[in-house]
């Protein structure tokens, strides 16, 4: 299971850290997952799995403030923490950010 603290991959301005990072593709996927999971328009947008490109299912556990996700094809799964109040937290926003 992949466990990501999103804030570990952000720079001082809150954007994704250097793109040269070996984890950048995964973190970019996670940022889109956070935006989709917290968006009022989640049903219309769903990021593809970083590994196989298939459908990903996610759920927010508000008590722990985590997003739990799983790929329906390759069964990769993970937990995202520290996503709240990032650029991709859409819970109080109307528009999706561009990463």
mmCIF file of the C-alpha atoms, coordinates in Angstrom:
data_MODEL
# 
_entry.id   MODEL 
# 
loop_
_atom_site.group_PDB 
_atom_site.id 
_atom_site.type_symbol 
_atom_site.label_atom_id 
_atom_site.label_alt_id 
_atom_site.label_comp_id 
_atom_site.label_asym_id 
_atom_site.label_entity_id 
_atom_site.label_seq_id 
_atom_site.pdbx_PDB_ins_code 
_atom_site.Cartn_x 
_atom_site.Cartn_y 
_atom_site.Cartn_z 
_atom_site.occupancy 
_atom_site.B_iso_or_equiv 
_atom_site.pdbx_formal_charge 
_atom_site.auth_seq_id 
_atom_site.auth_comp_id 
_atom_site.auth_asym_id 
_atom_site.auth_atom_id 
_atom_site.pdbx_PDB_model_num 
ATOM 1  C CA . UNK A 1 1  ? 0.000   0.000  0.000   1.00 0.00 ? 1  UNK A CA 1 
ATOM 2  C CA . UNK A 1 2  ? 1.301   3.420  -1.003  1.00 0.00 ? 2  UNK A CA 1 
ATOM 3  C CA . UNK A 1 3  ? 1.161   5.981  1.814   1.00 0.00 ? 3  UNK A CA 1 
ATOM 4  C CA . UNK A 1 4  ? 1.653   9.584  0.753   1.00 0.00 ? 4  UNK A CA 1 
ATOM 5  C CA . UNK A 1 5  ? 1.832   12.704 2.912   1.00 0.00 ? 5  UNK A CA 1 
ATOM 6  C CA . UNK A 1 6  ? 1.132   15.211 0.146   1.00 0.00 ? 6  UNK A CA 1 
ATOM 7  C CA . UNK A 1 7  ? 2.819   18.093 1.970   1.00 0.00 ? 7  UNK A CA 1 
ATOM 8  C CA . UNK A 1 8  ? 6.131   16.181 1.848   1.00 0.00 ? 8  UNK A CA 1 
ATOM 9  C CA . UNK A 1 9  ? 6.154   16.766 -1.924  1.00 0.00 ? 9  UNK A CA 1 
ATOM 10 C CA . UNK A 1 10 ? 5.291   20.479 -1.994  1.00 0.00 ? 10 UNK A CA 1 
ATOM 11 C CA . UNK A 1 11 ? 7.631   23.444 -2.258  1.00 0.00 ? 11 UNK A CA 1 
ATOM 12 C CA . UNK A 1 12 ? 7.479   26.565 -0.085  1.00 0.00 ? 12 UNK A CA 1 
ATOM 13 C CA . UNK A 1 13 ? 4.711   28.037 -2.293  1.00 0.00 ? 13 UNK A CA 1 
ATOM 14 C CA . UNK A 1 14 ? 2.567   24.919 -2.004  1.00 0.00 ? 14 UNK A CA 1 
ATOM 15 C CA . UNK A 1 15 ? 3.141   23.708 -5.579  1.00 0.00 ? 15 UNK A CA 1 
ATOM 16 C CA . UNK A 1 16 ? 4.471   20.275 -6.492  1.00 0.00 ? 16 UNK A CA 1 
ATOM 17 C CA . UNK A 1 17 ? 8.189   19.971 -5.778  1.00 0.00 ? 17 UNK A CA 1 
ATOM 18 C CA . UNK A 1 18 ? 10.764  19.651 -8.583  1.00 0.00 ? 18 UNK A CA 1 
ATOM 19 C CA . UNK A 1 19 ? 9.592   17.605 -11.534 1.00 0.00 ? 19 UNK A CA 1 
ATOM 20 C CA . UNK A 1 20 ? 12.878  15.725 -11.589 1.00 0.00 ? 20 UNK A CA 1 
ATOM 21 C CA . UNK A 1 21 ? 11.838  13.800 -8.498  1.00 0.00 ? 21 UNK A CA 1 
ATOM 22 C CA . UNK A 1 22 ? 11.553  10.054 -9.089  1.00 0.00 ? 22 UNK A CA 1 
ATOM 23 C CA . UNK A 1 23 ? 8.129   10.206 -7.408  1.00 0.00 ? 23 UNK A CA 1 
ATOM 24 C CA . UNK A 1 24 ? 6.789   13.083 -9.521  1.00 0.00 ? 24 UNK A CA 1 
ATOM 25 C CA . UNK A 1 25 ? 4.399   10.996 -11.681 1.00 0.00 ? 25 UNK A CA 1 
ATOM 26 C CA . UNK A 1 26 ? 2.908   9.382  -8.604  1.00 0.00 ? 26 UNK A CA 1 
ATOM 27 C CA . UNK A 1 27 ? 2.620   12.679 -6.737  1.00 0.00 ? 27 UNK A CA 1 
ATOM 28 C CA . UNK A 1 28 ? 1.051   14.349 -9.774  1.00 0.00 ? 28 UNK A CA 1 
ATOM 29 C CA . UNK A 1 29 ? -1.516  11.515 -9.852  1.00 0.00 ? 29 UNK A CA 1 
ATOM 30 C CA . UNK A 1 30 ? -2.118  11.985 -6.106  1.00 0.00 ? 30 UNK A CA 1 
ATOM 31 C CA . UNK A 1 31 ? -2.669  15.732 -6.521  1.00 0.00 ? 31 UNK A CA 1 
ATOM 32 C CA . UNK A 1 32 ? -5.265  15.084 -9.243  1.00 0.00 ? 32 UNK A CA 1 
ATOM 33 C CA . UNK A 1 33 ? -6.862  12.419 -7.062  1.00 0.00 ? 33 UNK A CA 1 
ATOM 34 C CA . UNK A 1 34 ? -7.171  14.919 -4.196  1.00 0.00 ? 34 UNK A CA 1 
ATOM 35 C CA . UNK A 1 35 ? -8.761  17.490 -6.513  1.00 0.00 ? 35 UNK A CA 1 
ATOM 36 C CA . UNK A 1 36 ? -11.207 14.939 -7.910  1.00 0.00 ? 36 UNK A CA 1 
ATOM 37 C CA . UNK A 1 37 ? -12.063 13.445 -4.527  1.00 0.00 ? 37 UNK A CA 1 
ATOM 38 C CA . UNK A 1 38 ? -12.763 16.821 -2.930  1.00 0.00 ? 38 UNK A CA 1 
ATOM 39 C CA . UNK A 1 39 ? -14.509 18.407 -5.909  1.00 0.00 ? 39 UNK A CA 1 
ATOM 40 C CA . UNK A 1 40 ? -18.264 18.892 -6.111  1.00 0.00 ? 40 UNK A CA 1 
ATOM 41 C CA . UNK A 1 41 ? -17.921 17.655 -9.700  1.00 0.00 ? 41 UNK A CA 1 
ATOM 42 C CA . UNK A 1 42 ? -16.096 14.395 -8.833  1.00 0.00 ? 42 UNK A CA 1 
ATOM 43 C CA . UNK A 1 43 ? -18.471 12.241 -10.889 1.00 0.00 ? 43 UNK A CA 1 
ATOM 44 C CA . UNK A 1 44 ? -17.352 14.051 -14.060 1.00 0.00 ? 44 UNK A CA 1 
ATOM 45 C CA . UNK A 1 45 ? -13.611 13.768 -13.414 1.00 0.00 ? 45 UNK A CA 1 
ATOM 46 C CA . UNK A 1 46 ? -11.595 10.789 -12.279 1.00 0.00 ? 46 UNK A CA 1 
ATOM 47 C CA . UNK A 1 47 ? -7.821  10.472 -12.667 1.00 0.00 ? 47 UNK A CA 1 
ATOM 48 C CA . UNK A 1 48 ? -6.395  7.336  -14.226 1.00 0.00 ? 48 UNK A CA 1 
ATOM 49 C CA . UNK A 1 49 ? -4.076  5.046  -12.291 1.00 0.00 ? 49 UNK A CA 1 
ATOM 50 C CA . UNK A 1 50 ? -0.433  6.128  -12.521 1.00 0.00 ? 50 UNK A CA 1 
ATOM 51 C CA . UNK A 1 51 ? 0.570   2.508  -13.102 1.00 0.00 ? 51 UNK A CA 1 
ATOM 52 C CA . UNK A 1 52 ? -1.910  1.019  -15.573 1.00 0.00 ? 52 UNK A CA 1 
ATOM 53 C CA . UNK A 1 53 ? -4.140  3.926  -16.658 1.00 0.00 ? 53 UNK A CA 1 
ATOM 54 C CA . UNK A 1 54 ? -7.358  2.295  -15.453 1.00 0.00 ? 54 UNK A CA 1 
ATOM 55 C CA . UNK A 1 55 ? -10.241 3.593  -13.314 1.00 0.00 ? 55 UNK A CA 1 
ATOM 56 C CA . UNK A 1 56 ? -9.449  4.557  -9.717  1.00 0.00 ? 56 UNK A CA 1 
ATOM 57 C CA . UNK A 1 57 ? -11.983 4.526  -6.892  1.00 0.00 ? 57 UNK A CA 1 
ATOM 58 C CA . UNK A 1 58 ? -11.493 6.778  -3.881  1.00 0.00 ? 58 UNK A CA 1 
ATOM 59 C CA . UNK A 1 59 ? -13.213 7.684  -0.655  1.00 0.00 ? 59 UNK A CA 1 
ATOM 60 C CA . UNK A 1 60 ? -12.488 10.409 1.892   1.00 0.00 ? 60 UNK A CA 1 
ATOM 61 C CA . UNK A 1 61 ? -12.350 9.452  5.536   1.00 0.00 ? 61 UNK A CA 1 
ATOM 62 C CA . UNK A 1 62 ? -13.082 12.823 7.088   1.00 0.00 ? 62 UNK A CA 1 
ATOM 63 C CA . UNK A 1 63 ? -12.480 11.622 10.666  1.00 0.00 ? 63 UNK A CA 1 
ATOM 64 C CA . UNK A 1 64 ? -8.837  10.829 9.825   1.00 0.00 ? 64 UNK A CA 1 
ATOM 65 C CA . UNK A 1 65 ? -8.667  13.420 7.003   1.00 0.00 ? 65 UNK A CA 1 
ATOM 66 C CA . UNK A 1 66 ? -7.338  10.831 4.579   1.00 0.00 ? 66 UNK A CA 1 
ATOM 67 C CA . UNK A 1 67 ? -8.189  9.771  1.056   1.00 0.00 ? 67 UNK A CA 1 
ATOM 68 C CA . UNK A 1 68 ? -8.168  6.023  0.462   1.00 0.00 ? 68 UNK A CA 1 
ATOM 69 C CA . UNK A 1 69 ? -7.935  4.869  -3.165  1.00 0.00 ? 69 UNK A CA 1 
ATOM 70 C CA . UNK A 1 70 ? -7.631  1.700  -5.216  1.00 0.00 ? 70 UNK A CA 1 
ATOM 71 C CA . UNK A 1 71 ? -7.162  0.912  -8.890  1.00 0.00 ? 71 UNK A CA 1 
ATOM 72 C CA . UNK A 1 72 ? -9.844  -1.412 -10.207 1.00 0.00 ? 72 UNK A CA 1 
ATOM 73 C CA . UNK A 1 73 ? -7.469  -3.182 -12.646 1.00 0.00 ? 73 UNK A CA 1 
ATOM 74 C CA . UNK A 1 74 ? -3.974  -3.502 -11.171 1.00 0.00 ? 74 UNK A CA 1 
ATOM 75 C CA . UNK A 1 75 ? -5.189  -3.250 -7.567  1.00 0.00 ? 75 UNK A CA 1 
ATOM 76 C CA . UNK A 1 76 ? -2.593  -0.647 -6.587  1.00 0.00 ? 76 UNK A CA 1 
ATOM 77 C CA . UNK A 1 77 ? -3.919  1.160  -3.541  1.00 0.00 ? 77 UNK A CA 1 
ATOM 78 C CA . UNK A 1 78 ? -2.961  3.885  -1.178  1.00 0.00 ? 78 UNK A CA 1 
ATOM 79 C CA . UNK A 1 79 ? -3.728  6.431  1.468   1.00 0.00 ? 79 UNK A CA 1 
ATOM 80 C CA . UNK A 1 80 ? -3.178  10.166 1.068   1.00 0.00 ? 80 UNK A CA 1 
ATOM 81 C CA . UNK A 1 81 ? -2.746  12.332 4.151   1.00 0.00 ? 81 UNK A CA 1 
ATOM 82 C CA . UNK A 1 82 ? -2.135  16.054 4.660   1.00 0.00 ? 82 UNK A CA 1 
ATOM 83 C CA . UNK A 1 83 ? -4.100  16.962 1.523   1.00 0.00 ? 83 UNK A CA 1 
ATOM 84 C CA . UNK A 1 84 ? -6.396  19.453 3.240   1.00 0.00 ? 84 UNK A CA 1 
ATOM 85 C CA . UNK A 1 85 ? -5.682  23.136 2.603   1.00 0.00 ? 85 UNK A CA 1 
ATOM 86 C CA . UNK A 1 86 ? -3.394  22.345 -0.337  1.00 0.00 ? 86 UNK A CA 1 
ATOM 87 C CA . UNK A 1 87 ? -3.874  23.811 -3.812  1.00 0.00 ? 87 UNK A CA 1 
ATOM 88 C CA . UNK A 1 88 ? -5.741  20.620 -4.772  1.00 0.00 ? 88 UNK A CA 1 
ATOM 89 C CA . UNK A 1 89 ? -8.241  20.631 -1.898  1.00 0.00 ? 89 UNK A CA 1 
ATOM 90 C CA . UNK A 1 90 ? -11.411 21.590 -3.779  1.00 0.00 ? 90 UNK A CA 1 
ATOM 91 C CA . UNK A 1 91 ? -13.765 21.244 -0.821  1.00 0.00 ? 91 UNK A CA 1 
ATOM 92 C CA . UNK A 1 92 ? -14.177 25.028 -0.623  1.00 0.00 ? 92 UNK A CA 1 
ATOM 93 C CA . UNK A 1 93 ? -13.357 25.955 -4.234  1.00 0.00 ? 93 UNK A CA 1 
ATOM 94 C CA . UNK A 1 94 ? -15.194 25.982 -7.527  1.00 0.00 ? 94 UNK A CA 1 
ATOM 95 C CA . UNK A 1 95 ? -12.430 25.471 -10.127 1.00 0.00 ? 95 UNK A CA 1 
ATOM 96 C CA . UNK A 1 96 ? -9.898  22.687 -10.564 1.00 0.00 ? 96 UNK A CA 1 
ATOM 97 C CA . UNK A 1 97 ? -6.229  23.785 -10.348 1.00 0.00 ? 97 UNK A CA 1 
ATOM 98 C CA . UNK A 1 98 ? -3.754  23.101 -13.092 1.00 0.00 ? 98 UNK A CA 1 
ATOM 99 C CA . UNK A 1 99 ? -0.807  21.053 -11.859 1.00 0.00 ? 99 UNK A CA 1 
# 
